[in-house]
Amino acid sequence: MNEDATPWGTGLTVAAFVAAVTAGAIVVLSLGLTRVHPLLAVGLNLVAVGGLAPTVWGWRTRPVWRWFVLGSGVGVAAGWLVLLAMAIGSFVA
């Protein structure tokens, strides 16, 4: 077996777990902040993601950390899509 083979099964499992935790954290924290003020939730999401993005982007070439980068990117996108769907749903209902 090739020592440099990419561990797809383990890596994608880690990425899926990181995505689920990240999306859940974003949704829960944003819903709490929305009770204070919706713009506070939007602002803090943008500041947090904008502040962490350069650091996380630098990890994408590291063999183990690249799975965390993939999971966090997918998790942030999924969390924001869930929040958007919830916001649209509250306006429609």
N, CA, C and O atoms as CSV, one atom per row, in Angstrom:
chain,resi,resn,atom,element,x,y,z
A,1,MET,N,N,0.841,-1.184,0.000
A,1,MET,CA,C,0.000,0.000,0.000
A,1,MET,C,C,0.885,1.245,0.000
A,1,MET,O,O,1.933,1.265,0.646
A,2,ASN,N,N,0.476,2.251,-0.702
A,2,ASN,CA,C,1.222,3.490,-0.801
A,2,ASN,C,C,1.113,4.273,0.502
A,2,ASN,O,O,0.008,4.491,0.999
A,3,GLU,N,N,2.249,4.700,1.064
A,3,GLU,CA,C,2.249,5.439,2.317
A,3,GLU,C,C,1.661,6.837,2.155
A,3,GLU,O,O,1.175,7.418,3.125
A,4,ASP,N,N,1.700,7.376,0.954
A,4,ASP,CA,C,1.201,8.721,0.713
A,4,ASP,C,C,-0.261,8.740,0.285
A,4,ASP,O,O,-0.767,9.783,-0.128
A,5,ALA,N,N,-0.936,7.619,0.375
A,5,ALA,CA,C,-2.334,7.556,-0.043
A,5,ALA,C,C,-3.191,8.434,0.867
A,5,ALA,O,O,-2.969,8.505,2.076
A,6,THR,N,N,-4.149,9.082,0.276
A,6,THR,CA,C,-5.047,9.956,1.026
A,6,THR,C,C,-6.079,9.106,1.763
A,6,THR,O,O,-6.732,8.265,1.145
A,7,PRO,N,N,-6.238,9.307,3.076
A,7,PRO,CA,C,-7.223,8.539,3.845
A,7,PRO,C,C,-8.625,9.114,3.685
A,7,PRO,O,O,-9.132,9.784,4.585
A,8,TRP,N,N,-9.246,8.855,2.548
A,8,TRP,CA,C,-10.529,9.473,2.227
A,8,TRP,C,C,-11.617,9.133,3.232
A,8,TRP,O,O,-12.371,10.015,3.644
A,9,GLY,N,N,-11.712,7.890,3.628
A,9,GLY,CA,C,-12.776,7.491,4.550
A,9,GLY,C,C,-12.685,8.210,5.881
A,9,GLY,O,O,-13.663,8.789,6.354
A,10,THR,N,N,-11.520,8.170,6.475
A,10,THR,CA,C,-11.317,8.841,7.762
A,10,THR,C,C,-11.412,10.352,7.604
A,10,THR,O,O,-12.030,11.028,8.426
A,11,GLY,N,N,-10.809,10.873,6.564
A,11,GLY,CA,C,-10.812,12.322,6.363
A,11,GLY,C,C,-12.207,12.878,6.153
A,11,GLY,O,O,-12.564,13.901,6.739
A,12,LEU,N,N,-12.998,12.215,5.324
A,12,LEU,CA,C,-14.352,12.701,5.083
A,12,LEU,C,C,-15.245,12.529,6.319
A,12,LEU,O,O,-16.173,13.311,6.526
A,13,THR,N,N,-14.971,11.521,7.128
A,13,THR,CA,C,-15.701,11.357,8.380
A,13,THR,C,C,-15.389,12.509,9.328
A,13,THR,O,O,-16.294,13.074,9.944
A,14,VAL,N,N,-14.124,12.854,9.442
A,14,VAL,CA,C,-13.725,13.995,10.276
A,14,VAL,C,C,-14.347,15.280,9.740
A,14,VAL,O,O,-14.872,16.085,10.509
A,15,ALA,N,N,-14.289,15.473,8.430
A,15,ALA,CA,C,-14.857,16.680,7.827
A,15,ALA,C,C,-16.357,16.759,8.069
A,15,ALA,O,O,-16.873,17.844,8.338
A,16,ALA,N,N,-17.064,15.652,7.982
A,16,ALA,CA,C,-18.509,15.648,8.222
A,16,ALA,C,C,-18.821,15.991,9.675
A,16,ALA,O,O,-19.755,16.744,9.949
A,17,PHE,N,N,-18.047,15.445,10.601
A,17,PHE,CA,C,-18.262,15.751,12.011
A,17,PHE,C,C,-17.996,17.230,12.295
A,17,PHE,O,O,-18.781,17.883,12.981
A,18,VAL,N,N,-16.903,17.748,11.774
A,18,VAL,CA,C,-16.568,19.169,11.969
A,18,VAL,C,C,-17.645,20.056,11.335
A,18,VAL,O,O,-18.009,21.085,11.904
A,19,ALA,N,N,-18.153,19.669,10.171
A,19,ALA,CA,C,-19.209,20.446,9.510
A,19,ALA,C,C,-20.480,20.453,10.353
A,19,ALA,O,O,-21.115,21.497,10.500
A,20,ALA,N,N,-20.858,19.311,10.905
A,20,ALA,CA,C,-22.070,19.239,11.721
A,20,ALA,C,C,-21.941,20.081,12.981
A,20,ALA,O,O,-22.869,20.805,13.341
A,21,VAL,N,N,-20.810,19.995,13.649
A,21,VAL,CA,C,-20.596,20.774,14.874
A,21,VAL,C,C,-20.556,22.267,14.555
A,21,VAL,O,O,-21.149,23.073,15.271
A,22,THR,N,N,-19.865,22.630,13.494
A,22,THR,CA,C,-19.757,24.042,13.112
A,22,THR,C,C,-21.117,24.615,12.721
A,22,THR,O,O,-21.483,25.702,13.169
A,23,ALA,N,N,-21.863,23.897,11.897
A,23,ALA,CA,C,-23.190,24.378,11.485
A,23,ALA,C,C,-24.115,24.498,12.686
A,23,ALA,O,O,-24.839,25.484,12.818
A,24,GLY,N,N,-24.095,23.510,13.553
A,24,GLY,CA,C,-24.931,23.565,14.754
A,24,GLY,C,C,-24.579,24.743,15.644
A,24,GLY,O,O,-25.467,25.426,16.154
A,25,ALA,N,N,-23.298,24.982,15.832
A,25,ALA,CA,C,-22.860,26.103,16.668
A,25,ALA,C,C,-23.268,27.437,16.060
A,25,ALA,O,O,-23.713,28.338,16.771
A,26,ILE,N,N,-23.119,27.563,14.767
A,26,ILE,CA,C,-23.497,28.819,14.109
A,26,ILE,C,C,-24.991,29.068,14.239
A,26,ILE,O,O,-25.408,30.185,14.543
A,27,VAL,N,N,-25.793,28.051,14.013
A,27,VAL,CA,C,-27.246,28.223,14.087
A,27,VAL,C,C,-27.673,28.561,15.508
A,27,VAL,O,O,-28.445,29.498,15.711
A,28,VAL,N,N,-27.189,27.821,16.486
A,28,VAL,CA,C,-27.607,28.047,17.872
A,28,VAL,C,C,-27.162,29.424,18.370
A,28,VAL,O,O,-27.955,30.157,18.962
A,29,LEU,N,N,-25.915,29.769,18.135
A,29,LEU,CA,C,-25.433,31.069,18.603
A,29,LEU,C,C,-26.107,32.219,17.864
A,29,LEU,O,O,-26.403,33.250,18.468
A,30,SER,N,N,-26.351,32.057,16.587
A,30,SER,CA,C,-27.002,33.124,15.824
A,30,SER,C,C,-28.453,33.316,16.253
A,30,SER,O,O,-28.941,34.444,16.316
A,31,LEU,N,N,-29.138,32.222,16.547
A,31,LEU,CA,C,-30.517,32.356,17.014
A,31,LEU,C,C,-30.573,33.073,18.355
A,31,LEU,O,O,-31.480,33.868,18.600
A,32,GLY,N,N,-29.609,32.796,19.221
A,32,GLY,CA,C,-29.546,33.509,20.493
A,32,GLY,C,C,-29.264,34.990,20.301
A,32,GLY,O,O,-29.874,35.831,20.961
A,33,LEU,N,N,-28.349,35.311,19.405
A,33,LEU,CA,C,-28.023,36.713,19.147
A,33,LEU,C,C,-29.172,37.435,18.441
A,33,LEU,O,O,-29.353,38.641,18.613
A,34,THR,N,N,-29.935,36.705,17.658
A,34,THR,CA,C,-31.060,37.322,16.954
A,34,THR,C,C,-32.105,37.835,17.935
A,34,THR,O,O,-32.802,38.810,17.652
A,35,ARG,N,N,-32.214,37.189,19.073
A,35,ARG,CA,C,-33.173,37.660,20.093
A,35,ARG,C,C,-32.773,39.020,20.637
A,35,ARG,O,O,-33.625,39.803,21.055
A,36,VAL,N,N,-31.462,39.303,20.632
A,36,VAL,CA,C,-31.003,40.625,21.064
A,36,VAL,C,C,-31.231,41.618,19.928
A,36,VAL,O,O,-31.910,42.629,20.104
A,37,HIS,N,N,-30.655,41.321,18.758
A,37,HIS,CA,C,-30.850,42.152,17.576
A,37,HIS,C,C,-30.335,41.383,16.363
A,37,HIS,O,O,-29.224,40.854,16.403
A,38,PRO,N,N,-31.117,41.308,15.287
A,38,PRO,CA,C,-30.689,40.538,14.106
A,38,PRO,C,C,-29.374,41.024,13.493
A,38,PRO,O,O,-28.568,40.215,13.033
A,39,LEU,N,N,-29.157,42.333,13.485
A,39,LEU,CA,C,-27.906,42.843,12.903
A,39,LEU,C,C,-26.692,42.445,13.736
A,39,LEU,O,O,-25.588,42.325,13.205
A,40,LEU,N,N,-26.889,42.242,15.030
A,40,LEU,CA,C,-25.800,41.773,15.879
A,40,LEU,C,C,-25.376,40.370,15.457
A,40,LEU,O,O,-24.184,40.071,15.399
A,41,ALA,N,N,-26.334,39.525,15.168
A,41,ALA,CA,C,-26.032,38.164,14.722
A,41,ALA,C,C,-25.289,38.183,13.392
A,41,ALA,O,O,-24.305,37.463,13.219
A,42,VAL,N,N,-25.748,38.991,12.465
A,42,VAL,CA,C,-25.094,39.077,11.153
A,42,VAL,C,C,-23.679,39.630,11.306
A,42,VAL,O,O,-22.728,39.086,10.746
A,43,GLY,N,N,-23.549,40.707,12.064
A,43,GLY,CA,C,-22.239,41.332,12.243
A,43,GLY,C,C,-21.227,40.412,12.898
A,43,GLY,O,O,-20.086,40.320,12.445
A,44,LEU,N,N,-21.633,39.732,13.958
A,44,LEU,CA,C,-20.696,38.845,14.638
A,44,LEU,C,C,-20.336,37.630,13.789
A,44,LEU,O,O,-19.209,37.141,13.865
A,45,ASN,N,N,-21.273,37.135,12.981
A,45,ASN,CA,C,-20.956,36.041,12.067
A,45,ASN,C,C,-19.897,36.478,11.067
A,45,ASN,O,O,-18.929,35.758,10.824
A,46,LEU,N,N,-20.080,37.650,10.492
A,46,LEU,CA,C,-19.116,38.135,9.498
A,46,LEU,C,C,-17.751,38.405,10.110
A,46,LEU,O,O,-16.725,38.102,9.502
A,47,VAL,N,N,-17.732,38.976,11.317
A,47,VAL,CA,C,-16.456,39.251,11.982
A,47,VAL,C,C,-15.752,37.947,12.355
A,47,VAL,O,O,-14.544,37.814,12.159
A,48,ALA,N,N,-16.501,36.991,12.889
A,48,ALA,CA,C,-15.890,35.718,13.295
A,48,ALA,C,C,-15.338,34.956,12.094
A,48,ALA,O,O,-14.198,34.492,12.123
A,49,VAL,N,N,-16.133,34.825,11.052
A,49,VAL,CA,C,-15.672,34.089,9.874
A,49,VAL,C,C,-14.557,34.851,9.173
A,49,VAL,O,O,-13.573,34.249,8.745
A,50,GLY,N,N,-14.697,36.155,9.051
A,50,GLY,CA,C,-13.652,36.954,8.410
A,50,GLY,C,C,-12.341,36.927,9.183
A,50,GLY,O,O,-11.265,36.961,8.587
A,51,GLY,N,N,-12.427,36.866,10.507
A,51,GLY,CA,C,-11.220,36.826,11.319
A,51,GLY,C,C,-10.529,35.475,11.299
A,51,GLY,O,O,-9.301,35.398,11.334
A,52,LEU,N,N,-11.317,34.408,11.241
A,52,LEU,CA,C,-10.737,33.069,11.256
A,52,LEU,C,C,-10.335,32.564,9.877
A,52,LEU,O,O,-9.490,31.675,9.769
A,53,ALA,N,N,-10.918,33.109,8.835
A,53,ALA,CA,C,-10.679,32.602,7.488
A,53,ALA,C,C,-9.202,32.582,7.084
A,53,ALA,O,O,-8.752,31.573,6.540
A,54,PRO,N,N,-8.430,33.638,7.321
A,54,PRO,CA,C,-7.015,33.572,6.900
A,54,PRO,C,C,-6.228,32.467,7.601
A,54,PRO,O,O,-5.393,31.808,6.982
A,55,THR,N,N,-6.495,32.265,8.893
A,55,THR,CA,C,-5.790,31.214,9.628
A,55,THR,C,C,-6.180,29.839,9.122
A,55,THR,O,O,-5.321,28.998,8.860
A,56,VAL,N,N,-7.478,29.614,8.986
A,56,VAL,CA,C,-7.969,28.318,8.537
A,56,VAL,C,C,-7.514,28.041,7.105
A,56,VAL,O,O,-7.175,26.905,6.773
A,57,TRP,N,N,-7.503,29.058,6.264
A,57,TRP,CA,C,-7.076,28.883,4.870
A,57,TRP,C,C,-5.622,28.419,4.802
A,57,TRP,O,O,-5.262,27.655,3.906
A,58,GLY,N,N,-4.795,28.862,5.721
A,58,GLY,CA,C,-3.397,28.443,5.751
A,58,GLY,C,C,-3.224,26.976,6.108
A,58,GLY,O,O,-2.190,26.387,5.794
A,59,TRP,N,N,-4.210,26.378,6.754
A,59,TRP,CA,C,-4.132,24.969,7.156
A,59,TRP,C,C,-4.476,24.015,6.029
A,59,TRP,O,O,-4.284,22.809,6.182
A,60,ARG,N,N,-4.975,24.501,4.905
A,60,ARG,CA,C,-5.499,23.619,3.868
A,60,ARG,C,C,-4.450,22.715,3.246
A,60,ARG,O,O,-4.803,21.700,2.646
A,61,THR,N,N,-3.173,23.049,3.369
A,61,THR,CA,C,-2.129,22.215,2.774
A,61,THR,C,C,-1.535,21.216,3.762
A,61,THR,O,O,-0.721,20.378,3.372
A,62,ARG,N,N,-1.920,21.288,5.019
A,62,ARG,CA,C,-1.400,20.354,6.021
A,62,ARG,C,C,-2.190,19.053,5.953
A,62,ARG,O,O,-3.418,19.083,5.870
A,63,PRO,N,N,-1.510,17.921,5.988
A,63,PRO,CA,C,-2.171,16.635,5.754
A,63,PRO,C,C,-3.389,16.342,6.626
A,63,PRO,O,O,-4.397,15.873,6.097
A,64,VAL,N,N,-3.348,16.592,7.918
A,64,VAL,CA,C,-4.485,16.279,8.781
A,64,VAL,C,C,-5.457,17.450,8.859
A,64,VAL,O,O,-6.672,17.251,8.843
A,65,TRP,N,N,-4.939,18.645,8.940
A,65,TRP,CA,C,-5.779,19.826,9.138
A,65,TRP,C,C,-6.652,20.155,7.939
A,65,TRP,O,O,-7.654,20.856,8.082
A,66,ARG,N,N,-6.290,19.660,6.755
A,66,ARG,CA,C,-7.103,19.959,5.571
A,66,ARG,C,C,-8.524,19.444,5.720
A,66,ARG,O,O,-9.445,20.017,5.138
A,67,TRP,N,N,-8.727,18.377,6.484
A,67,TRP,CA,C,-10.071,17.854,6.693
A,67,TRP,C,C,-10.880,18.774,7.599
A,67,TRP,O,O,-12.091,18.913,7.430
A,68,PHE,N,N,-10.206,19.403,8.563
A,68,PHE,CA,C,-10.881,20.372,9.412
A,68,PHE,C,C,-11.260,21.623,8.615
A,68,PHE,O,O,-12.311,22.222,8.841
A,69,VAL,N,N,-10.395,22.002,7.689
A,69,VAL,CA,C,-10.696,23.146,6.818
A,69,VAL,C,C,-11.920,22.851,5.959
A,69,VAL,O,O,-12.818,23.687,5.847
A,70,LEU,N,N,-11.960,21.679,5.357
A,70,LEU,CA,C,-13.113,21.290,4.545
A,70,LEU,C,C,-14.387,21.276,5.389
A,70,LEU,O,O,-15.412,21.821,4.980
A,71,GLY,N,N,-14.321,20.659,6.551
A,71,GLY,CA,C,-15.492,20.586,7.421
A,71,GLY,C,C,-15.952,21.940,7.909
A,71,GLY,O,O,-17.154,22.201,7.965
A,72,SER,N,N,-15.027,22.799,8.261
A,72,SER,CA,C,-15.434,24.122,8.747
A,72,SER,C,C,-16.035,24.960,7.624
A,72,SER,O,O,-16.997,25.693,7.853
A,73,GLY,N,N,-15.495,24.867,6.434
A,73,GLY,CA,C,-16.068,25.602,5.302
A,73,GLY,C,C,-17.473,25.141,4.968
A,73,GLY,O,O,-18.374,25.954,4.760
A,74,VAL,N,N,-17.652,23.831,4.918
A,74,VAL,CA,C,-18.985,23.279,4.645
A,74,VAL,C,C,-19.936,23.613,5.778
A,74,VAL,O,O,-21.100,23.934,5.538
A,75,GLY,N,N,-19.452,23.540,7.017
A,75,GLY,CA,C,-20.292,23.836,8.177
A,75,GLY,C,C,-20.764,25.280,8.213
A,75,GLY,O,O,-21.926,25.551,8.514
A,76,VAL,N,N,-19.874,26.198,7.911
A,76,VAL,CA,C,-20.267,27.617,7.880
A,76,VAL,C,C,-21.308,27.852,6.790
A,76,VAL,O,O,-22.314,28.523,7.019
A,77,ALA,N,N,-21.064,27.301,5.612
A,77,ALA,CA,C,-22.026,27.471,4.516
A,77,ALA,C,C,-23.371,26.848,4.866
A,77,ALA,O,O,-24.416,27.448,4.614
A,78,ALA,N,N,-23.355,25.656,5.441
A,78,ALA,CA,C,-24.612,24.993,5.820
A,78,ALA,C,C,-25.338,25.770,6.913
A,78,ALA,O,O,-26.557,25.929,6.862
A,79,GLY,N,N,-24.596,26.247,7.889
A,79,GLY,CA,C,-25.206,27.034,8.959
A,79,GLY,C,C,-25.859,28.298,8.438
A,79,GLY,O,O,-26.967,28.648,8.844
A,80,TRP,N,N,-25.173,28.978,7.542
A,80,TRP,CA,C,-25.747,30.199,6.970
A,80,TRP,C,C,-26.964,29.891,6.110
A,80,TRP,O,O,-27.931,30.654,6.116
A,81,LEU,N,N,-26.932,28.789,5.373
A,81,LEU,CA,C,-28.102,28.415,4.566
A,81,LEU,C,C,-29.298,28.069,5.448
A,81,LEU,O,O,-30.432,28.422,5.125
A,82,VAL,N,N,-29.049,27.386,6.551
A,82,VAL,CA,C,-30.136,27.070,7.483
A,82,VAL,C,C,-30.712,28.350,8.070
A,82,VAL,O,O,-31.932,28.491,8.160
A,83,LEU,N,N,-29.864,29.275,8.466
A,83,LEU,CA,C,-30.350,30.549,9.009
A,83,LEU,C,C,-31.133,31.340,7.962
A,83,LEU,O,O,-32.155,31.951,8.278
A,84,LEU,N,N,-30.657,31.329,6.723
A,84,LEU,CA,C,-31.369,32.008,5.649
A,84,LEU,C,C,-32.740,31.379,5.413
A,84,LEU,O,O,-33.735,32.082,5.239
A,85,ALA,N,N,-32.779,30.053,5.410
A,85,ALA,CA,C,-34.060,29.350,5.225
A,85,ALA,C,C,-35.015,29.655,6.373
A,85,ALA,O,O,-36.215,29.829,6.158
A,86,MET,N,N,-34.483,29.720,7.590
A,86,MET,CA,C,-35.338,30.035,8.731
A,86,MET,C,C,-35.856,31.468,8.655
A,86,MET,O,O,-37.007,31.733,9.002
A,87,ALA,N,N,-35.010,32.388,8.201
A,87,ALA,CA,C,-35.412,33.782,8.076
A,87,ALA,C,C,-36.493,33.933,6.997
A,87,ALA,O,O,-37.479,34.643,7.196
A,88,ILE,N,N,-36.304,33.272,5.873
A,88,ILE,CA,C,-37.300,33.331,4.793
A,88,ILE,C,C,-38.587,32.676,5.257
A,88,ILE,O,O,-39.676,33.173,4.969
A,89,GLY,N,N,-38.474,31.570,5.971
A,89,GLY,CA,C,-39.662,30.886,6.481
A,89,GLY,C,C,-40.447,31.725,7.470
A,89,GLY,O,O,-41.675,31.653,7.518
A,90,SER,N,N,-39.738,32.527,8.265
A,90,SER,CA,C,-40.458,33.362,9.235
A,90,SER,C,C,-41.183,34.518,8.551
A,90,SER,O,O,-42.204,34.993,9.047
A,91,PHE,N,N,-40.654,34.974,7.406
A,91,PHE,CA,C,-41.338,36.035,6.674
A,91,PHE,C,C,-42.541,35.508,5.916
A,91,PHE,O,O,-43.541,36.211,5.774
A,92,VAL,N,N,-42.456,34.293,5.433
A,92,VAL,CA,C,-43.536,33.699,4.656
A,92,VAL,C,C,-44.698,33.308,5.558
A,92,VAL,O,O,-45.863,33.472,5.195
A,93,ALA,N,N,-44.371,32.793,6.731
A,93,ALA,CA,C,-45.426,32.305,7.648
A,93,ALA,C,C,-46.185,33.395,8.315
A,93,ALA,O,O,-47.091,33.124,9.103
